[in-house]
Amino acid sequence: MEVFYAPPARRPQLDYSRFVLISRGMESVSIHRPKWLPKGQLAALREAQREAAREWMDRVAVHKQARDTRAKWPTRDTLQKFTKGRYKLHSQTIQMIVQQFLANVEATTERRRNDPASRQWLRYPHREKTFFPLYWPAQAVSYDRCASHLILPMGRGRKSLVFRVALDFEPGAVKLVWKDGYELHIVRGDVVQAEASPGEHRACVDLGEIHQAAVATDTGAALVICGRGMRSHKRLLSKQLGALARKRARCKRGSRRWKKLQRARRKRSLLARRRIRDLRHKGTRKVIDFCVQQKVGTLFIGDPRGVRTLKAGRHHNQRISRWEVGQDMDYLRHKAERASIACSIGNERRTSSRCPQCGHRHRPKGRDWQCKACGFVGHRDVVGAANMHQNAFGVRVTFPARVTYRRAGPMRAARGLNSPAPSLPARRSSPDTGLREGVAPPSPQLLGTSPPQGRASDPRRDAGLPVRRQTLPSAA
């Protein structure tokens, strides 16, 4: 078998020290991102993605012709007959693309059947694609542990794609995608699943944009995960992308400065995406760990995507447009399945506007829910999570007496007045007022007064004139 290797003098040094685990169903996906690839391999990847896009568009044309002529829709066997010997791809890669196309058609049909209003705007695959991701099933992937080479075949008579990846598990199916750079999504099946459910209690999750998740259980405990870290990263990214867009508008498309700004835009987007994805995984992990600690066996997740259609100004609309609530729901569902927690997603309408004690309704303002009828005061998101129990399970629960607040990322030491003073004061340009140690600032010295003890008198210093420093002779 021919293998595509880089020249020895230019062998790429890939940085795979950071990877992400994404649960999909009962499988975990490890994401690896090559830091540098040779030009020959980049050209081979682009050509393979063009072939995959050409196959996808051929399947779209065949299915569209069957719909227009009201003929019987082609099945998987029928579509695979048209692909034999036509594309410069591995045979199993071609079959995976056909399966992906049929999965999209089936999902669209199911949604149009369940929601008749979506037939006016929901269409079957129709957009023209220039590039398409590449798929390899587990039986087509081989891994050389001695050389740390992941070998992805491209078909008989063609060179295989080889990536240097240090894996501590047996790789399964592989997907090659482009997200401002190539990424390898490798399926791993060595993640252990919990054998039994943690308990029989129930919990509801209220997802939000300011607070990532608010969990209320029927045990009287609640958890709030702060999402302001992700929010700040998104806001900073929006500002920086806007500044880069204004600079690119003054450049000629395709020029060296335009390409330089494009690389800067891609680099900044990747950095923000990795940080946000890391915080999202950590936040959802804390939610599931809290449910396991409270012995929760059934979890209900409210679907808040209805608020995305509300118009509330350009600033709020920008924040809502960058709110990946679908990923939060997917991460929670997959992590709950790993913990053997039964998970369901449903409507959460009117749960945040109802008092959990008297049932009075009004639109809340701020982060605290204050009832105008009975005087109840509680966290706004926890109120929504507690009211979901009545919608999901038909049982009304009391408002949690204890609410735990957590951040998605690591805790950092505060730099306030109550923090302990360091052993050696740090150098700074502003004078030390003594407030850090709880000491009042020194009183100003008036001109003509006696100097403080322990320091010799200097007439120039007493008169307010600059003091000339004396230099000591250097030792020969």
TASULLIN-V698823 format. One record per residue. N is the residue number from 0. PSI is psi in whole degrees, 0 to 359 (999 if undefined). Layout:
# TASULLIN-V698823
((N	PSI) (N	PSI))
This chain:
# TASULLIN-V698823
((0	129) (1	140) (2	138) (3	110) (4	152) (5	155) (6	148) (7	324) (8	341) (9	35) (10	128) (11	139) (12	102) (13	143) (14	99) (15	25) (16	333) (17	127) (18	164) (19	142) (20	124) (21	125) (22	131) (23	104) (24	239) (25	21) (26	153) (27	140) (28	127) (29	122) (30	123) (31	138) (32	115) (33	137) (34	328) (35	138) (36	145) (37	159) (38	325) (39	320) (40	324) (41	319) (42	320) (43	322) (44	318) (45	319) (46	321) (47	322) (48	328) (49	320) (50	319) (51	322) (52	323) (53	320) (54	318) (55	315) (56	328) (57	320) (58	323) (59	318) (60	319) (61	317) (62	324) (63	321) (64	321) (65	323) (66	320) (67	321) (68	2) (69	37) (70	175) (71	134) (72	141) (73	143) (74	183) (75	318) (76	321) (77	318) (78	325) (79	336) (80	328) (81	346) (82	353) (83	118) (84	17) (85	343) (86	147) (87	62) (88	166) (89	146) (90	321) (91	333) (92	320) (93	318) (94	323) (95	324) (96	321) (97	317) (98	323) (99	321) (100	314) (101	326) (102	321) (103	320) (104	317) (105	319) (106	320) (107	318) (108	318) (109	320) (110	321) (111	329) (112	319) (113	330) (114	93) (115	333) (116	337) (117	351) (118	338) (119	334) (120	340) (121	122) (122	160) (123	166) (124	123) (125	341) (126	142) (127	132) (128	138) (129	325) (130	152) (131	145) (132	156) (133	141) (134	144) (135	125) (136	171) (137	326) (138	346) (139	354) (140	136) (141	149) (142	128) (143	107) (144	330) (145	315) (146	357) (147	47) (148	127) (149	116) (150	123) (151	112) (152	151) (153	9) (154	167) (155	132) (156	4) (157	150) (158	141) (159	158) (160	134) (161	131) (162	139) (163	107) (164	127) (165	102) (166	140) (167	21) (168	168) (169	118) (170	146) (171	227) (172	151) (173	139) (174	131) (175	116) (176	164) (177	117) (178	82) (179	40) (180	157) (181	141) (182	142) (183	119) (184	107) (185	125) (186	134) (187	137) (188	22) (189	5) (190	128) (191	136) (192	144) (193	136) (194	324) (195	159) (196	145) (197	330) (198	197) (199	8) (200	168) (201	151) (202	153) (203	145) (204	128) (205	112) (206	147) (207	175) (208	324) (209	309) (210	124) (211	317) (212	144) (213	122) (214	133) (215	125) (216	167) (217	9) (218	0) (219	16) (220	153) (221	154) (222	136) (223	122) (224	120) (225	134) (226	18) (227	337) (228	312) (229	323) (230	319) (231	321) (232	320) (233	319) (234	317) (235	320) (236	320) (237	319) (238	316) (239	321) (240	325) (241	320) (242	319) (243	324) (244	322) (245	324) (246	321) (247	334) (248	337) (249	1) (250	157) (251	133) (252	128) (253	356) (254	171) (255	319) (256	324) (257	318) (258	323) (259	316) (260	326) (261	320) (262	321) (263	320) (264	317) (265	319) (266	318) (267	322) (268	319) (269	319) (270	314) (271	322) (272	319) (273	318) (274	316) (275	319) (276	323) (277	316) (278	323) (279	319) (280	318) (281	321) (282	314) (283	328) (284	321) (285	328) (286	314) (287	321) (288	323) (289	320) (290	321) (291	322) (292	324) (293	5) (294	51) (295	130) (296	344) (297	129) (298	131) (299	130) (300	123) (301	140) (302	104) (303	18) (304	352) (305	335) (306	350) (307	338) (308	350) (309	138) (310	120) (311	34) (312	158) (313	327) (314	313) (315	323) (316	327) (317	320) (318	319) (319	326) (320	334) (321	12) (322	107) (323	69) (324	331) (325	323) (326	323) (327	317) (328	319) (329	315) (330	318) (331	318) (332	317) (333	319) (334	327) (335	322) (336	324) (337	326) (338	8) (339	41) (340	125) (341	124) (342	141) (343	155) (344	133) (345	185) (346	141) (347	24) (348	136) (349	25) (350	334) (351	355) (352	13) (353	133) (354	131) (355	349) (356	306) (357	348) (358	7) (359	143) (360	135) (361	160) (362	119) (363	157) (364	136) (365	187) (366	346) (367	135) (368	117) (369	119) (370	131) (371	347) (372	311) (373	355) (374	15) (375	142) (376	129) (377	171) (378	135) (379	315) (380	326) (381	326) (382	316) (383	320) (384	323) (385	323) (386	341) (387	336) (388	323) (389	325) (390	323) (391	317) (392	355) (393	20) (394	134) (395	127) (396	156) (397	154) (398	135) (399	135) (400	342) (401	126) (402	126) (403	131) (404	132) (405	155) (406	153) (407	323) (408	188) (409	152) (410	140) (411	149) (412	136) (413	155) (414	49) (415	196) (416	335) (417	354) (418	145) (419	149) (420	143) (421	163) (422	321) (423	126) (424	141) (425	149) (426	134) (427	160) (428	329) (429	149) (430	153) (431	115) (432	348) (433	3) (434	334) (435	325) (436	5) (437	23) (438	141) (439	150) (440	150) (441	144) (442	144) (443	144) (444	129) (445	153) (446	139) (447	352) (448	165) (449	142) (450	159) (451	156) (452	148) (453	5) (454	135) (455	151) (456	141) (457	119) (458	326) (459	322) (460	321) (461	329) (462	358) (463	13) (464	157) (465	144) (466	131) (467	125) (468	143) (469	134) (470	135) (471	143) (472	137) (473	146) (474	129) (475	999))
